[in-house]
Amino acid sequence: MKGLLLINLGSPDSTEVKDVRRYLDEFLMDERVIGKSYLFRLFLVRGIILNFRPKKSAAAYKKIWWKEGSPLIVLSQRLFEKVKKTIKIPAALAMRYGSMSINKGIQELHDQGVDEIIVLPLYPHYAMSSYESVVVKVEQEIAQHFKHIKTSLIPAFYNDPLYLKAMINNIKFHLKDIEYDYMLFSYHGLPESHLRISDPTNFHCQGNSCCDKGSVAHNTCYRHQVFETTKSIVKALGLKEGTYSNAFQSRLANEPWLKPYTDSELARLAKEGFKKMVVITPAFVTDCLETLEEIAMEAKEEFVDAGGETFNYIPCLNDNDEWAEVITKWSTQY
């Protein structure tokens, strides 16, 4: 019997520093998040980052935490409940990091008699630190604890027509009463080295210019895929050249990351005279710390301080009804 496993990023169990530290340790020690040797990660994460980052991150989580818990967890659960009402096979929800583990999600399906799992990483674009990390973790759990269970994967869905329609409809809905003169597409950042590591040709990824050249590398190229997402949204909204651009948020300081950076781009645009900003975050399907705090709060303040007047953040799909229907349809196609 088939079953569906939805997998999102995860969250600390609370805003207590000890819970945030435990979560960050699991997240940052993932070799696909920081693509260095184990000893390098050990030194960087446990020797440096975990000495100061948990307290800072805990304070950020407190700014966005809901009465029911982590927004990412609560919104994922709401989406899951809607999917469960229409899906015709067993389903479970898990997180890549944190206490709602992938092992628990697989076990839940196993207990319902499932012997073939359709895996849905809730990431629109392929990146070794997100989509690939989920896939590898599922494979590890299956090999160690559930050898009889088969799996099939729903691929990165950045160009899936059903997904694009749901996302664009969500954007249009939230734009109805908003006046804006610029739209910034803020995607989650990625170390430039990850693009090279994920390139199966070993030579294709040479910068922005290669994103429009057909290649098998595009199947695993984050930069190409986010640019394609922007093109789809721009076309659907009828945006004019010069009124939108791409940027990348959330970065560590240990190596070069994809540019331009969202904070720098917002300051530049404000100084160039754009006063009414709209920011969307198409790399996320669920609102979380990176959207609710980093964009809706911090980025807004940065834009206004640089001379901007109004700043509107467009929410992610979250538990959108059409999005839940898309997931249900996918469960019949894989």
N, C-alpha and C positions, 0 to 999 in steps of 0.2 A: 504494500500500500504506500502511496506517495504522501508526503507531507511538505509543508513550506516552512522554512526557517528565515525569518527576517532578522538581520543583524545590523545594529547601529553602532556608533562609536563607544558610548558608555559615559559614566560620570562618577565622581566620588559619591560615597554613601551619604555624606553630609558636608557641611561647610567647615567642620572641625579640621584644624591643620593636620592632625594625624591621619584622617581619612583622605585628605587631599594629597598628602605625601605618599600614601600607599598607592593611590591611583596614578599619580605622576611617575612613580617608580616603575610600575608595570608598563605604562604607556611609553616612557622615554627609554626604557631598557629594551624595547622591541627593536631588533636589528634592522627592521624595515622602516622604522621611524628615524632613527639615527643610524645611517648605513655605514657604521665603522665597526672595528673589531670589538669583541666583548670587553677586553681590558680598557680600550679607549672609552667605551660607554660607561664602564664601571667608574673610571676616574672622573669623567665629565658629569655624569648624572649623580652618582652617590657621593662623589668627592667635592663637587661644586654646586650643581643646580639644586639639589635637594636640601642644601644648607640655607637657601634664601627663597627659592621659588614657591614652596608650599604656602608660606605665610601670605605672600603677595597674591597667589592664586585663590587662596581661601577668602581673602577680602573681596576679590572680584566675584567669586561665586555668591557671596552673601548679598551682593548688589542685585543679583538676578534670580535668587532662589525663591521658589514659590512655597506656599503653605503645604502643598501636597508633595514637595520635593524638587528634585532637579528638573528644570523645564524640558531638557532633552528626554529624560526618562518618562516624564508625565505625558508629553506630546507623543512619544513613540508608543506608549501604552494605549493612548486614545486612538491613534491610527490603527493599532493592532486590533482593538476591540471592534472597530468598524469593518476591518477586513474579515474578522472571524464570523461576522454576521452574514456574509455573502459567499465566502469561500466554501467549496464543496469537499475539501480535504483537510486533515488536521493541520494546525499551524501553531508556531511557537515564536516567541520574541526573545532575542538574546543581545548581548553587548560584547564588543570585542575586548573591552577592558572593564574591570570592575566586578562587582558581586553577581550581576546577572550574566554569568559566563556562558560561553558557547557550549561548554560541556553540559551545563544545566539545560540549555535549549534542546540539544540533541537528545538528552536523556528523557525530556518531556515528550518528545515525538516518539522515541523508542517505546516508552511506556504505553503509548496509544496504538502500538502495532505497526508503526511506520518502518519500512525497510528501504525506502528510497527518498532522499531529501532533496528538494529544490531549494538551493541556497540563494538568498537575495541580499547581497551586501548593499546597504542603503547609501551608496555613494554613486552619483551620476557618472563620474569620471574615473578612469583608471590611474592609480598611483600606487607605487610599491608600499607607501606608508598608510594607505587606507584600504582600497579594494584588495590588493594583493595580500596584505597582512591578514585580512579576514579569511581569504581563500586558503592560505597556508595553515592558519590556525585550525580551520575546519578539517583539513586533511590530516593534521597531526592528531586531533581528537578522535577522528574516525579510525586511524591506524592503531592508536593505542587502546581505545576502549569500545569501539563499535565496528569491528572489522566486517561484519555482515551487512552493514548499511552502505548503499550506493548513494552517490551524490550527482547532481547536475547543477550547473551554475547559470544564473541569469546574468548576462554580461553587463558591463558598464553601459548605462542606458542614456547617455548624454544626447544621442541622436534618435532615440526611439520616438516615433510619432505620437504615441499615446501619452508618454511622459511629457514631451514638449507641449502638447496641447493643454494638458493639465497645468503645467507650470506657467505658460503664457496667459491662460485664463485667470490664474491666481494673481499674476502681476497686473493684468488689466483691471481686475476687480479693485485692487488696492490703489490703483492710480486714478480712479474715477474722479475724485475730488481734490486732486493734488496738482498744483501748478509747479512746473519745474523747467529749468533751462539747460540742465545737464543730467545725464544718467551715468553713474559709475558702476561698472561691473566689478565687484570685489570678490575675487576667488581666493580660496585658502592657498597660502604660500607653499612652496616646495623647494628644497635645495636643488640647485642646478645639476648637481651630480646625480640626483635621482633620475633625471631624464636620460642621462647617458647609460646608467645601469640598466634601465628598463628598455633600452633600445636594442632589439634583437639583431639589427644590422651592424651595430657597433660603429656606424659612421653617419647615419642619417641626421641625427639631431645636432644642428650647427647654429641654432638660434631661430629667431622669429621667421626668417625667410624660408625655412624648410617646411613650415607648417602647411603651406598651400601646395606642396609637391606630393603627389600620390606616393604612398609607401606603406608597406606592411608595418612599419614602425608606428604608424598612427593608431594601431590597435592598443598600444600600451603607452602612448605619448600624452601625458597630462596636458601639456601646453597646447598641442593641436586640438585636443578635445574641448578644452574650455573656450578656445577661440571659435570653434564650430558652434558651441552653445550661444555665444554672444551673437554670431551671425544670424542664427535662427530667431533670437529674440528681437534683434534690430529689425529684421525683415518684417516680423509680425507686427511690431509697434510702429513701423514706418519712420524710424529715427533718421535724422539727417546727419551726414558726415560732419564731424566737428562738435556734435552734441552728446557724444558718449565715448567711453574708452574703457580699457581693461586695467585692473590693478590686482596686486596680491597682498594679502594680509597674513598675520601670525607667523613670525619667523624667529629662529634662534640666531645667536650671534657667532656661531662657530664656523660658518662658511657662507659663500654667496648664495642667495636665494633668488627666485624669479622676481623680475622687476617689470614695471615700476611698483614701488610699495604704496599701499593704499593711503597711509598717513601723509606721505610726501605728495602724492597725487592730489589729494584733497586740498592741501595747502597751496599747491601750484594753481589749481583751478580757481580757488577763491581769489587769489592775487591777480589772476587774469581777467576777473570780472564776472565770473559765474556766481550768481547769488542764491539760486534756488536748486538745491541738490537733491537728487534721488539716488539711493544706493540699493542695489540688489545683490544677493549673494548666492548665485546659482550652483556653487559647489556643495551647498548644504540643502538637504531636504527637510531638516528639522532645526528649529531655532535652538541655540545653545550658547555657551559662554562667548564663543567667537562672534556670534551675530548680535546677541542681546546686550552684551557689555562692550565688546571691542568696537562694534560698529554703531549700534543704536545709541550708546552713551559716549564712549571715548572719541570715536570718529566725529560724531556730531559736534562735540566740544571743540575739537581741533579745527573743523571747518569754520565754525562761527568765530573762533579766535583769530583765524586767518583773514576774516573779512566777509565770510558768507552770511546770508540772512536766514534762510530756511533750509532745514535738512530733514528729509523723510526716508526712513528705512522701510523697505517692503518685506513683510514677513515671508518665511519659507512656506513650503506646502503644508508642513505640519500634519494635522489630521484632516486635511481637506477631503471632502467627500469624493470628488473626482479622482484624486490621487489614490484613495482606497480602492476605488473601482478599477483603476489601472493595475494595481497589484493583484487584485482578484483575477483579472483577465490574463495576466502573465502566468498565474498558477496553472492555467489550462494549456499553456503554449510550450512549456518546458518539461 
